[in-house]
């Protein structure tokens, strides 16, 4: 089933129609919509491996001039990918999206200048921590602005002893300064820029896919991010634009991620056993 939102129909209804479950998660800062697939919810015990999906920026501005009263995306794009995933998976909604912008704690800066702020990223990390156990292995998957949040969340989760096996971005906004300069947008002064953060741990596998036909976030914009990483390069997907059609390659990508992260886990286990033997 492919999800495509219609005006006035809540995302939760789409989730229900697709056989997904949903709930609101509260942190000290915000409320978040969380959606889980059946593999996550029907497990008798907390799953050891979880795929975490994070959507893009939606509609923070109208006509590039006026702040939107509701940034919720017209189409919950990342959920189309989660529907193809047989692994335990959850979607964590951005704060103030999906009819939660009426929360008294919300302010429009959290979907404009502060959309990737420490407050937003920390709150989303807290939601994930409450949904999984401490030794869970997670794969963070973000589209567009969700890719920026995935990268920024990873170090916070490691601090909480959650194993980040991989970060996957699709058309990820990995250098926000380059992106705002390219489009002549207002700078995101209240946000963290992935390209200006320390490199991610070399234990985290990184997959960063860019579309060859993406005019929103061309691969040429994210070079500064990769300059800091350890032997990580962007992967250019031929004939792929910003939002169409990542579904066509997603099952193959999931198979690759699973194979390589399992191999990583086996290698780490062998290293621990060798260290104990010595």
C-alpha positions as CSV (number, residue, x, y, z in Angstrom):
1,X,0.0,0.0,0.0
2,X,1.3,3.4,-0.9
3,X,0.4,6.3,1.4
4,X,-0.6,9.6,-0.1
5,X,-2.1,12.2,2.2
6,X,-5.4,14.0,1.4
7,X,-6.3,17.3,2.9
8,X,-7.9,17.0,6.3
9,X,-7.2,13.2,6.8
10,X,-4.9,12.5,9.7
11,X,-1.7,10.5,9.1
12,X,-2.9,8.1,11.9
13,X,-5.8,7.1,9.6
14,X,-3.4,6.2,6.8
15,X,-1.3,4.3,9.3
16,X,-4.4,2.3,10.4
17,X,-5.4,1.5,6.8
18,X,-1.9,0.2,6.2
19,X,-1.9,-2.1,9.3
20,X,0.4,0.1,11.3
21,X,-0.1,1.2,14.9
22,X,0.5,4.7,16.3
23,X,0.7,6.6,19.5
24,X,1.9,10.0,20.9
25,X,5.1,10.0,22.8
26,X,5.8,12.8,25.3
27,X,9.2,14.3,26.3
28,X,10.0,17.2,28.5
29,X,10.1,19.4,25.3
30,X,7.6,18.1,22.8
31,X,5.0,15.6,21.8
32,X,5.8,13.3,18.9
33,X,3.7,11.0,16.7
34,X,5.2,7.5,16.6
35,X,4.1,4.8,14.1
36,X,5.3,1.2,14.3
37,X,5.0,-1.7,11.9
38,X,3.7,-5.1,13.0
39,X,7.2,-6.6,13.3
40,X,7.9,-4.1,16.0
41,X,4.6,-4.2,17.9
42,X,3.9,-7.9,17.8
43,X,7.2,-9.1,19.2
44,X,6.9,-10.8,22.6
45,X,10.1,-9.1,23.7
46,X,11.7,-5.8,22.7
47,X,13.4,-6.3,19.3
48,X,17.2,-6.3,19.3
49,X,17.4,-4.6,15.9
50,X,15.1,-1.7,14.9
51,X,14.9,0.5,11.8
52,X,14.0,4.1,12.6
53,X,12.4,6.3,9.9
54,X,12.5,10.1,10.0
55,X,10.7,12.2,7.5
56,X,11.7,15.4,5.7
57,X,10.9,19.0,6.5
58,X,7.4,19.1,4.9
59,X,6.1,22.6,4.3
60,X,7.8,25.0,6.6
61,X,7.2,28.0,4.3
62,X,4.4,29.0,1.9
63,X,5.6,30.4,-1.4
64,X,9.0,30.8,0.1
65,X,7.8,34.0,2.0
66,X,5.3,33.1,4.7
67,X,5.7,30.8,7.6
68,X,3.4,27.9,7.3
69,X,0.8,27.4,10.1
70,X,1.2,23.6,9.7
71,X,4.5,22.2,8.4
72,X,3.1,18.7,8.0
73,X,4.1,17.2,4.6
74,X,1.4,16.8,2.0
75,X,2.6,13.2,1.6
76,X,4.2,11.1,4.4
77,X,6.9,10.0,2.0
78,X,9.1,8.0,4.4
79,X,6.2,5.8,5.4
80,X,6.1,4.4,1.9
81,X,9.6,3.0,2.5
82,X,8.7,1.7,6.0
83,X,5.8,-0.3,4.4
84,X,8.4,-2.2,2.4
85,X,10.4,-3.1,5.5
86,X,9.9,-6.5,7.1
87,X,12.3,-5.7,10.0
88,X,11.0,-4.2,13.2
89,X,10.6,-0.5,12.3
90,X,9.2,2.7,13.8
91,X,8.6,6.2,12.4
92,X,9.3,9.1,14.8
93,X,7.5,12.2,13.8
94,X,9.1,15.6,14.1
95,X,7.8,17.8,16.9
96,X,5.0,20.2,16.0
97,X,4.1,18.1,12.9
98,X,1.0,16.0,12.3
99,X,-1.5,18.3,14.1
100,X,0.8,18.6,17.1
101,X,1.8,22.2,16.1
102,X,-1.1,23.3,18.4
103,X,0.9,22.1,21.4
104,X,1.6,25.1,23.6
105,X,5.3,24.2,23.6
106,X,5.5,24.6,19.8
107,X,6.7,27.7,18.1
108,X,7.2,28.1,14.3
109,X,10.9,28.3,14.7
110,X,10.9,24.6,15.3
111,X,10.0,24.0,11.7
112,X,11.9,27.0,10.2
113,X,15.2,28.3,11.7
114,X,15.4,25.7,14.6
115,X,14.2,22.7,12.6
116,X,17.5,20.8,13.3
117,X,18.1,22.4,16.7
118,X,19.5,20.6,19.7
119,X,16.0,20.7,21.3
120,X,14.4,19.0,18.4
121,X,17.2,16.3,17.9
122,X,17.4,15.6,21.7
123,X,13.6,15.2,22.0
124,X,13.5,12.7,19.1
125,X,16.4,10.8,20.6
126,X,14.5,10.6,23.9
127,X,11.5,9.2,22.1
128,X,13.6,6.5,20.6
129,X,15.3,5.7,23.9
130,X,11.9,5.2,25.5
131,X,10.8,2.8,22.7
132,X,13.7,0.5,22.7
133,X,15.9,-1.2,25.3
134,X,19.4,0.1,26.1
135,X,21.3,-2.6,24.1
136,X,19.1,-2.3,21.0
137,X,20.9,-2.0,17.7
138,X,19.3,0.7,15.5
139,X,19.5,1.8,11.9
140,X,18.6,5.5,11.5
141,X,16.9,6.2,8.1
142,X,16.2,9.8,7.1
143,X,14.9,11.4,3.9
144,X,15.9,15.0,3.1
145,X,15.8,17.0,6.3
146,X,15.2,13.8,8.2
147,X,18.7,12.8,7.0
148,X,20.2,15.7,8.9
149,X,18.3,14.7,12.0
150,X,19.4,11.1,11.7
151,X,23.1,12.1,11.5
152,X,22.7,14.5,14.5
153,X,20.8,11.9,16.6
154,X,23.5,9.2,16.2
155,X,26.0,10.6,18.8
156,X,23.3,11.3,21.3
157,X,22.1,7.7,21.1
158,X,25.6,6.3,21.5
159,X,25.9,8.3,24.7
160,X,22.8,6.4,26.0
161,X,24.3,3.0,25.1
162,X,22.1,2.5,22.1
163,X,24.1,0.8,19.4
164,X,23.8,2.8,16.1
165,X,24.6,0.2,13.5
166,X,24.1,2.4,10.6
167,X,22.9,5.8,9.3
168,X,21.1,5.9,6.0
169,X,20.2,9.2,4.3
170,X,18.2,9.6,1.1
171,X,18.7,13.1,-0.5
172,X,20.0,14.1,3.0
173,X,20.5,17.7,3.9
174,X,24.0,17.2,5.2
175,X,25.3,20.7,4.8
176,X,22.6,23.1,5.7
177,X,24.7,26.2,5.1
178,X,25.5,25.1,1.6
179,X,21.9,24.3,1.0
180,X,20.5,27.7,2.2
181,X,23.2,29.5,0.2
182,X,22.4,27.5,-2.9
183,X,18.7,28.4,-2.8
184,X,19.2,31.8,-1.3
185,X,17.1,30.8,1.7
186,X,17.3,32.3,5.1
187,X,20.1,30.8,7.1
188,X,19.1,28.2,9.7
189,X,20.8,30.0,12.6
190,X,19.1,28.0,15.3
191,X,20.0,24.6,13.8
192,X,23.0,22.3,14.0
193,X,24.7,21.7,10.7
194,X,25.8,18.0,10.1
195,X,28.7,19.3,8.0
196,X,30.1,21.2,11.0
197,X,29.8,18.4,13.6
198,X,32.6,16.0,14.5
199,X,32.8,12.9,12.3
200,X,30.5,10.0,13.3
201,X,32.1,7.0,15.0
202,X,33.8,4.7,12.5
203,X,31.7,1.8,14.1
204,X,28.6,3.3,12.4
205,X,28.1,2.3,8.8
206,X,27.0,5.2,6.7
207,X,25.0,5.1,3.5
208,X,24.3,8.4,1.9
209,X,22.3,8.3,-1.3
210,X,21.8,11.3,-3.6
211,X,19.7,11.4,-6.8
212,X,21.4,12.3,-10.0
213,X,18.4,14.5,-10.9
214,X,17.9,16.1,-7.5
215,X,17.6,19.9,-7.9
216,X,16.7,20.4,-4.2
217,X,19.8,18.9,-2.6
218,X,22.3,18.1,-5.4
219,X,25.1,15.8,-4.4
220,X,27.5,18.7,-5.0
221,X,26.2,20.4,-1.9
222,X,27.2,17.8,0.6
223,X,31.0,17.6,0.0
224,X,31.9,19.3,3.3
225,X,30.1,16.6,5.2
226,X,32.1,13.8,3.6
227,X,35.4,15.6,4.0
228,X,35.1,14.9,7.7
229,X,34.0,11.3,7.6
230,X,36.2,8.2,7.6
231,X,36.3,6.7,4.1
232,X,32.6,7.5,3.4
233,X,31.4,8.7,0.0
234,X,28.0,9.7,-1.4
235,X,26.3,7.2,-3.6
236,X,24.7,8.7,-6.7
237,X,21.5,7.0,-7.8
238,X,20.9,7.4,-11.6
239,X,17.6,9.1,-12.7
240,X,16.6,9.6,-9.1
241,X,15.1,13.0,-8.1
242,X,14.6,14.4,-4.6
243,X,11.4,12.5,-3.8
244,X,10.8,10.1,-6.6
245,X,11.2,7.2,-6.6
246,X,13.3,5.8,-3.7
247,X,10.7,2.9,-3.4
248,X,12.2,1.3,-6.5
249,X,15.5,0.6,-4.9
250,X,14.5,0.3,-1.2
251,X,14.1,-3.5,-0.9
252,X,17.5,-4.0,-2.4
253,X,18.9,-1.4,-0.1
254,X,17.4,-3.0,2.9
255,X,18.9,-6.3,2.0
256,X,22.3,-4.7,1.7
257,X,22.0,-2.9,5.0
258,X,20.9,-6.0,6.8
259,X,23.8,-8.1,5.3
260,X,26.5,-5.5,6.0
261,X,25.3,-4.7,9.6
262,X,25.1,-8.4,10.5
263,X,28.6,-8.8,9.2
264,X,29.7,-5.8,11.3
265,X,28.1,-7.4,14.4
266,X,29.8,-10.7,13.8
267,X,33.1,-9.0,13.3
268,X,32.7,-7.1,16.6
269,X,31.7,-10.2,18.4
270,X,34.8,-12.0,17.2
271,X,37.0,-9.1,18.2
272,X,35.5,-9.2,21.8
273,X,36.1,-13.0,22.0
274,X,39.7,-12.6,20.8
275,X,40.3,-9.8,23.4
276,X,38.9,-12.0,26.2
277,X,41.0,-15.0,25.0
278,X,44.1,-12.9,25.3
